[in-house]
Amino acid sequence: MKSFKKVMISLVVGNIVITPFITSNVDAMEPPSFKVGGRKDYQEIQGTHLMVNVTGVDKKGNEILVPGFIEFPLTPGEVLTKKDILNYVQIAIDAKSADEYRVVNLAPNSKIEVSYNNNKSDIFPITDKGFVIPDLTKHIENPSFKLITNVVLEEKSSTDNNQVFSKSTEVSIEHFVKFLKRDNESNILLPINTGRITNLKEKHHVGDKITENDLLKAAELEFKKTKEYKEGYRIVKRLNANVIENGVSSRILYDFQDNKPFNYTISGKRQPAKLHTDGLSDTYYISKNGDDYPLN
């Protein structure tokens, strides 16, 4: 039997807010989740969050990539370090151009700024030691800590740590699913769970293909265990699907706004690891009356 424990993910992929707590196998990590701004269904993350709005430049300062802003939930009382912030920025870059660029550094004098109480602002330097995230919810409903800066990028190359593994290489698969329902008649979606692990076959190999229908069938079986299913809710549509390979490389597999069919083929080009693990994250919209999301 698997050993499970409750873990907290410091990174938050997808355009729907989820809790940073999941129930997970001790050797697995759920794909990070973020909220992409500028989409027609965009709504600001509820609660304390970090808004990453960066411009990618080369070492000479020439602009090479503008990913648009992305929001990540934060937890007051935790420490936010430069390493954490660079991880967030890398996710923002990968969301725009997956596995093409590596974040080298932030522009000099980059800082985190938050405004509240009639435009009162606090500024936090970005350091290795980091700073404790203050709880400002008594002053403002959704404190937004903003990082607006240039970041230095370089192209990834064959000198990266990724290696090519043969088709005989075993890869463990963990399939995390979340189900969200509408908050009354609004376009705000609320999670009914903090993340469930399906019974999708665990052991696979490099080159194996997992179809979108495989994921849906596993999600449906898990959904039938929920009280919402007994109340008459049904899965209407997939909202997003993401994967993180060996806890390092993240990719967006599906987004309902693009609605492109997908299959997930387990990549042989990956970071070295004693145990290879891919975490698949799958989010679905559920409803009692079959209405679509978002509402027009």
N, C-alpha and C positions, 0 to 999 in steps of 0.2 A: 504494500500500500504506500502511496506517496506520502511524503511528509510536507505539511502545509503550514504556513505561518503568515501573519499579517505584516506586510512591508509597506513602506512609504516611498514612492517614487519622487525624486527631487525634480525631475523634468516632467512637464505636462505637454498627440497628433490627431487630427480631425478638427472639425469646426464646431464641435459641441463641447460644452463644459462638462468635466467629470471630476469626481473626487480624486485626490491624489493617493488614496488608500486603496489597495487591492488585496485579495487573498491569492497567494501565489505559491507555486513550488519554490523551495528555497534556492534552487539553482536557476530559476527563470526570472526574467525581467519583462514587465509589460511594456509594449511600445509606448514612448512618450506621447502625450496628447497636447495639441496647441489649438488656438483659435485664429484663423486667418482673417484679417481685416479686408474691407473693400468688397466683400461679396454681398449679394442681394439679401441673404438671410443673416448677415452679420448682426450680432448683438454683443455689446460689451460683456466681458466676463463678470460674473457677480462676485463681489468680495475683492480682497487684496490680490493684485496681479502685477506682472511685469509686462510692459509694452516694449517690444524690441522693434525699432524702426531704423534700420541701418542702410548704408550705401557701401557696396563693396568696391574697393579700389585696389590697384596693383601697388607695388612697392614704390613706384614713381608718383603715385597719387592720381593716376588716370582711372576714371570710373569704368567699371567692367560689369557690375551687376546691381540691380535695385530690386530686392525681393518683395518689397511691400511690408507693412507692419504685421506682426504676429504677437499674440498675447498668451502669457503663461500664468496659471494660478500660482500664488505664493502663500506661504504660511507664516503669519506673524510669530515672532519669537525665534524663528530659524535664522541661521547665518547665511548670507548671500556673498559668496566669494567670487574672485575674478575667474576662477576655474568654472564655477557654475555658470557665470554669465557668458563665457566663451562657448560653453556647451549649448546654451540657449541660442546664441548667435549662429553656431554651426547648423543647428536644426532649421533656423530661418533660411539660411543659405541653401541647405539641402532641399527644403520645400520648394524652392524656386528652380534649382538646378542640381538634381540629386547626384552626389558623388563626383562632382566636377571640380569643385574648389574646396580648399582647406583654409580655415580661418587661422591666420598667423598671429594677429594682434589687433588690439583696438587702437584708434587714433590717440595720440597723447592728450592728456587732460580729459579723457572721457569720464563721464560721471552719470550717476543715477539721480533723477530729480522727481519729486512728488509734490503736487499742489493740493491745498485744502484750505478750509476756513477763509473764504473770500480771497483766494489766490495767494495765501501764505504758502511759501515753498520751503522744502528741506532738500538739501543736496548731500549726496553720499559719494565719497570717493570710491573708486573701484580698486581694491587691493587684494593681495593674496590672502590676507587675514580675514577680509570681508567685514560686513557690518550686520548687526542684528536687525531684522525687519521689524519696524515698529507697528503696533496695532493702531491704525488711524480710523477704524470704522466708527468710533464715537464722534468723529469730526465729519466724515464723508462716507457715503454708503459703499462706494466701490473705489477704494484707493488705487490709483494707477501710478506705479513707479515706472518712469520713462527712461529708456536708453535710446537717445537719438544721436547718432555719431557715424563716422566712417570706420570701416574695418578693413584691414589689409588682408587680401586674399592671394593665394597662389594656386596654380593648377595642380591637381593631384596627378601623380605619375606612377610609373612602375616601381619607383623607390618607396612607395607606401608599404605599410606592413602587411597588406593583403597578400595572400598566397592563393594559388589555384589548387584545389583539392579534387581528388578523383571521385568518380561516381560510386565507389565503394565506401566513401566516407559517410558515417552515420550522423544524422542530424535529428535532435529531439525537437518536436513541435509542441508548443503550448498555444492553444487557441482561446483567447480572452474575448468574451462577448459582453456588450452592454445594451440595455434596452431603455429607450427614452419615450416618454409620452408628453402630450401637450399640456401646458399649464392653462386649464380652462379653455378659452377660445383664442388664446394668444399664440404667437409663433415661438414663445419661450418653451424649451423642452426641458423636462426634469428627468433625471435618471431614476429608475426603479431599483437599481442595484449598484453596487460598487465594483462590479466586475466578476464574472463567473467563468470558470474554466470548463470547456466542453469535453465531450468524450472523443473528439477527433483523434484518429490514430496517432499515437505519440512518436513512434520510431519511423523515420524516413531516411532517405539517402540523397546525396547531391544529385541534382537532375530530376528528382521526382516532381510531378506536377500536382498541385492542389487546385481544384477548380473553384470558381465562385459558388457553384451549386453544392460542392462538398462542404463549404463553410456555412452556407445557408441551412443545409440539412442538420448539421451539428448544432447550429444556433437554435433551430426550431425545437429540437429535442430538449435543449436546456431551458428554453422559454416555457415549455409545457410544465415545468416544475414550479413556476412562479404563481403567486396568488393572482396576478393580473390576468394570466391565461384563464384561470378559473372564473374571473369576473367578466370574461368575454372579450378581452383584448386579443388582437392578432397582429402578427408582424405585417407591416404594410410595405416597407422598403428598407434597403440598406442605405445608410447615410455615408459611411466611410469605412475604409479598411486600410490598415497600415502594418508594417512589419519592422522589427528590429532584429538584426542578425548578430548573434554572439554578443548581445548587449551593447553594440557599438554603432553599426551602420543602420540607419533608419530610412525607410522608403514609403511613399504613399502608393498604395495599390489601387485605390478607388475613391472617388469623390462623387456624390450624387449630382453635383452641378455639371460635371462632365458626362457622367452616365455612360462611360465606356466599358464594355465587357472586359473582364480580366481573368487570367489564370495566374497562379503564383508558382513559378518554377524555382526550386531551392538552388540557390547560387553556389557554384564551386569556388568563386572568388570571394574570399572572406578572411577575416582576422584569424590568426592562429589561436587555438583554444584546446584545452584538454578534452572538454565536452562541447560539441557544437550544438547551439540552441537557437531556434528561431521563434520569436514571440509574435504571433499574429493577433492583431486587435481589430475587432469587427463591431460596428455600432449600428443599431437598427431603430427605426421609428415604429412605434406600435400605436394602435388606435382601436376603439370599439366600433367605429362606424366606417372605417376604411378611407377616411379623408386623407388627402395628400398633404405633404409638407414640402416647402412652406406654403401657407395660405397666400393667395394673390392679394 
